Amino acid sequence: MDIPLETLKERIKGQRVVKYLLDCRFKGNVYLVGGAIRELCLNNTPKDYDLALSDRKDLNKIEHLFGKGVFVLGKKPIQIYRLAKKDISIDITLLDDTIEKDLSRRDFTINAIAFDIKNNVLVDPLNGLEDIKKGLIVYPSKISLIDDPLRMLKAIRHFSNLKDFKIHRKLIDSIKELKHLIIKTAPERIKYELDRIIVSPNPYDGIKMMEKTSLLFEIFPELACMKNLDIEKRFVLETFGHTIAGFMYLNKYNNIYQLDAKNLRDVGYALLFHDLGKPHTFSYDENKNVVHFFYHERYSQKIASNIMERLRFSSIEIKNIIKLIQNHMRIFLISNNESTEKAIRRIVYKMEGLTPSLILLSLCDMYGSSGGQENPSTRLVHEKCDELLITYAEWKKEPLPRLVNGYELIEIGFKEGPQIGKVMNEIRERQIAGDINEKEEALAYAKQMLRQNLNNTQSHL
C-alpha cells in the first residue's frame, strides 16, 4: 500500500497512545517502533504499541503519564518494560545505541521503521516502507535468524496474517537452510507463534509454507511419518495431504459456526494431529483390496499428547484437543440413513460444549479428503451436522444433569480414589445411552458395581 509520508505521520499522531506522548516533554527521544507503524501503513488499527527510549528517565514520565507502573519481561541484557492498562498495551525498550542501530537488529524490514515523536520524523534505514508497499517480508540479514531462530516462524506468521504479502525468496531459502535451529527456541514461544498461524486469516497458506520450508517437520517430526506413508503406499487419498488440505476449510466453515479464537485454535491442532496414528495402524486386506487403520484415533491421541506436553500446552488445551481427536470419527459413523435420534443425542451429551468444535473438525477433515467436492456422502454428513446443532441448542437450554457425585459414592461404600471416577463415567455413559435417567437408578447401578468389585476382590483371596 502506497501512502504519502505526511499522511502516515498524521495517522500515527492520531493514535490515542501517541496523543498522550505528544503532550509530554521528554528528556530524550521517544520513538514509536515496530508493528504499529506497519499496521498504520496498511490502514489497520494497531492492537499494541512498541516504544524505544534514548533516556531511561523518560520511563518514569511515561508511567506517570498513563498512571500505571511497568513490569519487566525477559532477562538482562535484553529487557522489555510492559505497561498494560485496560485496552492499552505498550512494550518499552531502552536504547543502548542509535535508533538506526536498533532498527537494523530487528526481525524484518517491515517492522524496522520508527517515528521520532519529539521531532516528527520517520526513521526507515532498511527501506521497510518500500517493502510494505511491495507486500514483501524481508529480513535484514541471515544473522538475524541465527540470533533468534523463532523469527523463521514469525515470518510465516506474518505471511498468514498480512493480506497479499509474500516472503522474499532469500528468506525462504534461509529458513530451509537454518530450520534445524528452531528446536533451540523455548517451546512456549514456538507454540505462541503456531497459535497465531492457526487462527490467522490464511492458516492453510501458513501451514503449507511451513511444509515447503520443512519447518513443520522440525517442530512436528511425527508428521513426517504420515508424509512418508503417503509416498511409500502411493495413496490417492493422502493421510498427510488431506490433513493439510483441511486447513483450507477452517475459516470458511467457522464463518458459519462462529467458534471463538481459543476453540478455533484447538480445532486447528486437532486437525493437524487427528491422523498421527495412521502410520502405526496401517493394514491391507488383500481379499477385499481395502486399506484399514483400525483404532488409529487411540494412537493419534497418545502421539498428540506427547507433542503437546513437549510444546507446553495447557492442561485444558490438551484435554479438549484429545477429546476432539478421540471422537473425530463419530459424525462419519452415524452419517447414514439408519442412524437414530438417540445416536445424535449421544454425541452431543458426550461432547457437550465441544459439539460445534467437533462439527468444524469433521467438515475440515471431510473436505480435505474430498478436495472440497460435494457428493452423496458429504451431503449426508452435513445433514447430521445440522441435526447435531439442533440437539446441541436444546442441550444448552437444558444440559444433561449429573445424577451422582463422588461424595454420594463414598457414602454407599466406595473408597476415595480413581475407582470413583471410573464409576461416575460408567453412570454417565449409561445416562447418555438413556439406560439411566434418575438418581435412584444411578445409585442402584453404583451399588451393583460395588458388590461386583467386592466379589472380585474376595475371589482373588
C-alpha positions in Angstrom: 0.0 0.0 0.0 1.4 3.3 -1.1 0.8 6.1 1.5 2.3 9.6 1.5 4.7 10.2 4.4 2.8 13.2 5.7 -0.4 11.2 5.7 1.3 8.4 7.6 2.7 10.9 10.2 -0.7 12.3 10.8 -2.2 8.8 11.1 0.5 8.0 13.7 -0.1 11.2 15.6 -3.9 10.4 15.6 -3.4 7.3 17.8 -4.6 7.7 21.3 -1.3 6.5 22.8 0.7 8.9 20.7 -1.5 11.8 21.5 -0.7 11.2 25.2 3.0 11.2 24.4 2.9 14.3 22.2 1.7 16.3 25.2 4.7 15.3 27.4 8.1 17.0 27.5 10.7 14.2 27.4 14.3 14.4 28.3 15.5 12.2 25.4 14.0 10.9 22.2 10.9 8.7 22.3 10.3 6.5 19.2 7.2 4.6 18.2 8.7 1.5 16.5 7.7 -1.9 15.0 4.4 -3.4 14.0 2.2 -0.4 14.9 3.7 1.6 12.1 3.3 -1.3 9.7 -0.3 -1.7 10.7 -1.0 2.0 10.2 0.6 1.9 6.8 -1.9 -0.9 5.9 -4.7 1.2 7.3 -5.3 -1.1 10.2 -5.6 -0.2 13.9 -2.7 -1.4 16.0 -3.5 -3.8 18.8 -0.4 -2.9 20.8 2.5 -0.5 20.7 6.3 -0.6 21.0 8.3 2.4 22.2 12.1 2.9 22.3 13.6 5.5 24.6 17.0 7.1 24.5 16.9 8.2 28.1 15.9 5.9 31.0 14.4 8.8 33.0 11.6 9.1 30.4 10.3 5.7 31.5 9.1 7.2 34.8 7.5 10.0 32.9 5.5 7.5 30.8 4.4 5.6 33.9 3.2 8.9 35.4 1.5 9.9 32.1 -0.5 6.7 31.9 -1.0 6.4 35.7 0.3 2.8 35.6 3.6 1.2 36.5 5.5 -1.1 34.2 6.7 -4.6 34.8 9.8 -6.3 33.4 9.8 -9.1 30.8 13.0 -11.0 30.0 16.4 -11.1 31.5 19.4 -8.7 31.2 20.8 -7.5 28.9 17.6 -7.7 26.9 14.7 -6.5 28.9 11.3 -5.1 27.9 9.1 -2.9 30.2 5.4 -3.6 29.6 2.7 -1.1 30.5 -0.8 -2.6 30.4 -3.9 -0.5 31.1 -7.4 -1.6 30.1 -7.2 -1.8 26.3 -3.7 -0.3 26.0 -0.6 -2.5 25.9 2.8 -0.8 25.4 6.2 -2.5 25.3 9.1 -0.2 26.0 12.8 -0.8 25.4 15.8 1.3 26.3 18.2 2.1 23.5 21.9 1.3 24.1 22.9 2.8 20.7 21.3 4.9 18.0 17.8 4.2 16.8 19.3 3.2 13.4 21.4 0.5 15.0 18.4 -0.7 17.0 16.2 -1.0 13.9 19.0 -2.9 12.0 18.8 -5.6 14.6 15.0 -6.1 14.3 13.4 -9.2 12.7 12.0 -7.8 9.4 12.3 -4.6 7.4 8.6 -4.0 7.6 9.0 -3.9 11.4 12.2 -1.8 11.3 10.6 1.6 11.0 10.4 4.3 13.7 8.6 7.5 14.3 10.5 10.1 16.3 7.6 11.6 18.4 9.7 14.6 19.6 10.9 15.7 16.2 8.1 14.5 13.9 10.5 12.4 11.8 10.2 8.9 10.3 13.3 6.8 10.5 13.5 4.0 7.9 17.1 2.8 7.4 16.2 -0.6 5.9 13.6 0.7 3.4 10.8 -1.0 5.3 8.2 1.4 3.9 9.1 0.3 0.4 8.8 -3.4 1.3 5.3 -2.7 2.8 4.4 -1.1 -0.5 5.6 -4.2 -2.4 4.0 -6.6 0.1 7.3 -8.3 0.9 8.5 -9.9 4.1 12.3 -9.3 4.0 14.9 -9.9 6.7 17.9 -7.6 7.4 20.4 -10.5 7.2 20.7 -14.2 7.8 22.4 -13.4 11.2 19.0 -12.2 12.4 17.6 -15.7 12.1 20.7 -17.2 13.7 20.4 -14.8 16.7 16.7 -15.7 17.2 15.5 -18.7 15.2 11.9 -18.1 16.2 12.0 -15.3 13.5 11.7 -18.1 10.9 8.3 -19.0 12.3 7.4 -15.3 12.8 8.0 -14.7 9.1 5.4 -17.4 8.3 3.0 -15.9 10.9 3.2 -12.6 9.2 2.7 -14.3 5.8 -0.5 -15.9 7.0 -1.8 -12.8 8.7 -0.9 -10.0 6.3 -3.1 -9.9 3.2 -1.3 -10.2 -0.2 2.1 -10.3 1.4 4.8 -12.7 0.2 8.0 -14.0 1.8 11.2 -12.9 0.0 12.9 -15.8 -1.9 16.2 -15.3 0.0 14.3 -15.5 3.4 12.6 -18.8 2.3 16.0 -20.2 1.3 17.5 -19.2 4.6 14.6 -20.8 6.5 15.2 -24.1 4.6 18.9 -23.9 5.5 18.5 -22.9 9.1 15.3 -24.8 10.0 17.1 -27.1 12.4 17.8 -24.2 14.7 14.2 -23.8 15.7 14.5 -26.5 18.3 16.8 -24.2 20.3 13.8 -21.9 20.9 11.7 -22.2 24.1 8.6 -24.3 23.4 6.3 -21.7 24.8 7.5 -19.2 22.2 7.1 -21.7 19.4 3.5 -22.5 20.5 2.6 -18.8 20.7 3.5 -18.3 17.0 1.8 -21.6 16.0 -1.4 -20.4 17.7 -1.4 -17.2 15.7 -0.8 -19.0 12.4 -3.7 -21.4 13.1 -6.2 -18.6 13.9 -4.9 -16.3 11.2 -7.0 -15.3 8.1 -4.9 -17.8 6.0 -3.9 -20.8 8.1 -3.6 -23.1 5.1 -1.0 -20.8 3.5 0.9 -20.7 6.7 0.9 -24.4 7.2 1.9 -25.0 3.6 4.8 -22.6 3.9 5.9 -24.5 7.0 5.8 -27.7 4.9 7.6 -26.0 2.0 10.5 -24.9 4.2 10.4 -28.2 6.3 10.0 -26.1 9.4 6.8 -28.1 10.0 8.7 -31.4 10.3 11.4 -29.8 12.6 8.7 -28.8 15.0 6.5 -31.9 14.4 8.7 -34.8 13.3 5.8 -37.1 13.8 4.1 -35.6 10.8 6.9 -36.8 8.6 5.8 -40.4 9.2 2.4 -39.5 7.7 4.0 -37.9 4.6 6.3 -40.9 4.2 3.3 -43.2 4.4 1.6 -41.4 1.5 4.8 -41.7 -0.6 5.5 -45.3 0.2 1.9 -46.6 -0.3 1.2 -44.2 -3.2 -2.1 -43.2 -1.7 -4.5 -41.3 -3.8 -6.4 -40.2 -0.7 -3.3 -39.0 1.2 -3.2 -39.1 5.0 -0.8 -36.1 5.3 -2.2 -34.4 2.2 -5.8 -34.3 3.3 -4.8 -33.2 6.8 -3.0 -30.1 5.4 -5.8 -29.5 2.8 -8.3 -29.4 5.7 -6.9 -26.1 6.8 -8.4 -24.5 3.6 -11.8 -25.0 5.1 -11.1 -23.9 8.7 -12.2 -20.3 8.3 -14.7 -21.0 5.6 -16.9 -23.1 7.9 -16.0 -21.2 11.1 -17.8 -18.3 9.4 -20.9 -20.4 9.9 -20.3 -21.9 13.3 -18.5 -18.8 14.8 -16.1 -20.5 17.3 -14.1 -18.1 19.3 -10.3 -17.9 18.9 -9.5 -20.5 21.6 -11.9 -23.1 20.3 -10.8 -22.4 16.7 -7.2 -22.9 17.7 -8.0 -26.2 19.4 -9.8 -27.4 16.3 -6.8 -26.5 14.2 -4.4 -28.5 16.4 -6.9 -31.5 16.5 -7.0 -31.3 12.7 -3.2 -31.4 12.5 -2.9 -34.3 14.9 -6.0 -36.4 14.3 -4.4 -39.0 11.9 -1.0 -39.2 13.5 -1.8 -42.8 14.4 -2.4 -44.0 10.8 1.3 -44.9 10.0 1.2 -47.1 13.1 -2.1 -48.9 12.3 -1.8 -49.4 8.5 -3.1 -52.8 7.3 -4.2 -54.1 3.9 -6.9 -56.6 3.2 -5.7 -58.4 0.0 -9.0 -60.2 -0.4 -11.1 -57.1 -0.4 -8.4 -54.7 -1.7 -9.1 -52.4 1.2 -6.7 -50.4 3.4 -7.6 -50.2 7.2 -6.4 -48.0 10.0 -8.1 -49.8 12.9 -8.2 -47.7 16.2 -5.9 -45.1 14.7 -7.5 -42.4 16.9 -6.2 -44.2 20.0 -2.6 -44.0 18.7 -3.2 -40.4 17.5 -4.2 -39.2 20.9 -1.1 -40.7 22.5 1.2 -39.2 20.0 -0.6 -35.9 20.2 -0.4 -35.9 24.0 3.4 -36.3 23.8 3.7 -33.4 21.3 1.5 -31.1 23.4 3.5 -31.9 26.6 6.6 -31.1 24.7 5.3 -27.7 23.5 3.9 -26.8 26.9 0.2 -26.8 26.0 -2.1 -26.0 29.0 -3.9 -28.9 30.6 -7.3 -27.6 29.4 -6.0 -27.3 25.8 -4.7 -30.9 26.0 -7.9 -32.2 27.4 -10.1 -30.5 24.7 -7.8 -31.4 21.8 -7.5 -35.0 22.9 -11.3 -35.3 23.2 -11.7 -34.0 19.7 -9.2 -36.5 18.4 -10.8 -39.4 20.2 -14.2 -38.6 18.7 -13.2 -37.3 15.3 -14.8 -40.4 13.5 -18.1 -40.2 15.4 -20.1 -38.0 13.0 -18.9 -40.0 10.0 -20.0 -43.2 11.7 -23.6 -42.0 12.1 -23.8 -40.4 8.7 -26.2 -42.9 7.1 -29.9 -43.2 6.7 -30.2 -45.7 9.5 -28.8 -43.5 12.3 -31.2 -42.6 15.1 -32.0 -39.5 17.1 -30.5 -41.4 20.1 -27.2 -41.6 18.3 -27.3 -37.8 17.7 -28.1 -37.1 21.4 -25.3 -39.4 22.4 -22.7 -37.4 20.5 -24.0 -34.1 22.0 -24.1 -35.5 25.5 -20.6 -36.9 25.0 -19.0 -33.7 23.6 -21.2 -31.2 25.4 -19.7 -27.7 24.7 -17.2 -29.1 22.2 -20.0 -30.2 19.8 -19.6 -27.2 17.4 -15.8 -27.8 17.5 -16.3 -31.5 16.6 -18.6 -30.4 13.7 -16.0 -28.0 12.4 -13.2 -30.6 12.7 -15.3 -33.2 10.8 -16.1 -30.8 8.0 -12.4 -29.8 7.6 -11.4 -33.5 7.6 -14.1 -34.4 5.1 -13.4 -31.6 2.6 -9.7 -32.1 3.0 -10.3 -35.6 1.8 -12.8 -34.8 -0.9 -10.9 -31.9 -2.3 -13.8 -29.6 -1.4 -16.1 -31.5 -3.7 -19.7 -32.4 -2.8 -21.0 -36.0 -3.1 -23.8 -38.1 -1.5 -21.6 -38.8 1.5 -20.7 -35.2 2.2 -24.3 -34.2 1.9 -25.3 -36.9 4.5 -22.6 -35.6 6.9 -23.9 -32.1 6.5 -27.4 -33.3 7.4 -26.1 -35.0 10.5 -24.2 -31.8 11.4 -27.4 -29.8 11.2 -29.2 -32.3 13.4 -26.4 -32.2 15.9 -26.6 -28.4 16.1 -30.4 -28.5 16.7 -29.8 -31.1 19.5 -26.9 -29.1 20.8 -29.1 -25.9 21.1 -31.6 -28.0 23.1 -28.8 -29.3 25.3 -27.6 -25.8 26.0 -31.1 -24.9 27.3 -31.3 -28.0 29.5 -27.9 -29.8 29.9 -27.9 -33.4 30.9 -27.8 -33.3 34.8 -25.1 -35.1 36.7 -27.0 -37.7 38.7 -24.5 -38.6 41.4 -21.3 -37.1 42.8 -18.2 -38.6 44.4 -19.3 -37.9 48.0 -22.5 -39.9 47.4 -20.5 -42.8 46.1 -18.3 -42.7 49.3 -21.4 -42.7 51.4 -22.6 -46.0 49.9 -19.2 -47.7 50.5 -16.7 -46.7 47.8 -13.2 -45.7 48.8 -11.6 -42.4 47.7 -9.5 -43.0 44.5 -9.6 -43.4 40.8 -12.4 -46.1 41.1 -14.9 -43.3 41.9 -14.1 -41.5 38.6 -14.5 -44.8 36.7 -17.9 -45.5 38.3 -19.1 -41.9 37.6 -18.0 -42.3 33.9 -19.9 -45.6 33.6 -23.0 -44.0 35.0 -22.6 -41.0 32.7 -22.3 -43.3 29.6 -25.5 -45.2 30.6 -27.2 -41.9 31.2 -26.2 -40.7 27.7 -27.5 -44.0 26.3 -30.8 -43.5 28.0 -30.5 -46.6 30.3 -30.3 -44.5 33.5 -32.4 -41.4 34.0 -32.9 -40.9 37.7 -30.6 -40.5 40.8 -32.1 -43.7 42.3 -31.3 -45.7 39.2 -27.7 -44.3 39.2 -27.2 -45.2 42.9 -28.6 -48.7 42.4 -26.2 -49.2 39.5 -23.3 -47.9 41.6 -24.3 -50.4 44.4 -24.3 -53.2 41.9 -20.8 -52.2 40.7 -19.7 -52.1 44.4 -20.9 -55.6 45.0 -19.2 -56.9 41.9 -15.9 -55.3 43.0 -16.2 -56.9 46.4 -17.0 -60.3 44.9 -14.0 -60.0 42.5 -11.7 -59.0 45.5 -12.9 -61.9 47.6 -12.5 -64.4 44.7 -8.8 -63.4 44.5 -8.1 -64.0 48.2 
